[in-house]
């Protein structure tokens, strides 16, 4: 399960797929600048959502542990 989560996070941040493999030059179909900027904006938004969710879970866990230990 953790491998899938790691792959998802790497995909969202756009890290995965930058290293050419099997003599792949990476030359793909030409995309318009609007499509490229939209894709980049969606990745930034997804990264922000993931960050907010993770910070919320950490805060919830800290409060829960503080209440439990009191």
Residue pairs with C-beta under 8 A, 6 or more apart in sequence:
7 16
9 50
10 16
12 43
12 46
12 47
12 50
13 43
13 47
14 40
14 43
20 26
